[in-house]
């Protein structure tokens, strides 16, 4: 682990880790496993996991394609009140996600899991 991120082990809510990702997105590739694990450990609500997924997707979805699904999985696990899940739908799958929902549910497990939680009464 790089010396400059060791202090993140003391992060208690995920904000410091999220800020580090934002401030070092151009060079944090090698540390992403640690950063995601750290967010999963300390982000109790999924807020910073969701923010990280949205941010990295906006910065360079292709570059971070390996990591974004792991962040989304963390949000699904942590966001029991569904405060952050809804924001991922449009941010990650586009404004037209509802029009493509059937296809996305068949091809993307994270989309299916979020859709099922956000729209529990819609036919699946």
N, C-alpha and C positions, 0 to 999 in steps of 0.2 A: 504494500500500500504506500502510496506517495506520502511523504512527510507532511505536505500542506493540507491533507484532509484528515489527518489523525484527530484533530480537535473536534471533528463532527461526531465522534463517538459520544460526546457529551450533549449532543442535540437532544432536547426533550420533547419537541413538538413537530419537528420537520422543517421549520422555517429556515434554519441555518443551512441545512442540506439543500433545500430548494434554492436559496440565494446563491449557494456555491455553484449549483448546476447552471443557473442563469448567468452568473458572472464568468463562468469558465466553459460555456457550451462549445466553444471552438476547440477546446483541448481536453475535454473530460472523458473521452472515449474509453481509455484504459481503466478509469476508475468507476465506470458506470455500474458494474456489478455491485461494488461496495456501496455506492450512493443509493441504489435502488433498495438493497437490503437494509440500509440504514433508515431510509424513508419508511419501509414496511415495519421496521421496529418501532419507530418513534412517532409516526403520524397516526394518531388514534382515530381520526375521522376520515382520512383519505383526501383531505383538502390539498395537501402539498403533492401527493402522488398525482392527483388530477391536474393540478397546475403544471407540474413537470411534464406530464404527457402532452397537454395542450401546447405548452411552450416549445418543447422539442419538435413536435409535429409541425408547428408553424415555422420554426427556424430551418429545419431540413428533415422532412419526413423520411426520406430515403436513407440518409446518413444514420438516423436513429431508429430505423425500422426494427432492428433487433431488440431495442430496449423499450420502445413504446408499449408493446403488448404486455410486458412484465409490469410496467407502471399501471396499466389499465387493470390487470389482474389484482394488483394491490388495492386499487380503488374499489373494485367489486367486493373484495373481502372486508374492507374497512367501512365503507359508506353505507351503513345500515339504514340511515334515514333518507337516503337517495338525494342528498343535497348537492352532490357533485357529479353523479352519474349522468344526469341529463345534459350537462354542459359538454360531456365528451361526445355525445352522439353527433351533434353538428360540427364540433371542432375537428373530430377525427374522420368522420365519414361524409361530411359535406351537408350543405343546406338541403339537399334533395334526398337525405337518408330515408325518409318515409316512403318516397317513391320507389326506392331500391330495397326496402326492408326485407322483402321475401328472399331476394338473392343474397343479401348480406347475412341474413339468419342462417342460410345454408352454407355459406363459405367462410364466415368469421365467427368463431366461438365466442370471443369477447363481445362482439356486437349482439349476438343472440342472448347472452347472459344479461347484458345491460337492458336490452329491449324487454325481456321477460320481466325484469324487476320494475322498470319504469312504466310499462304498459301491461300490467298483470291481467286486465280484463279483456284485452284485445285477443282475438283468436290467434293461435300460434300455429 
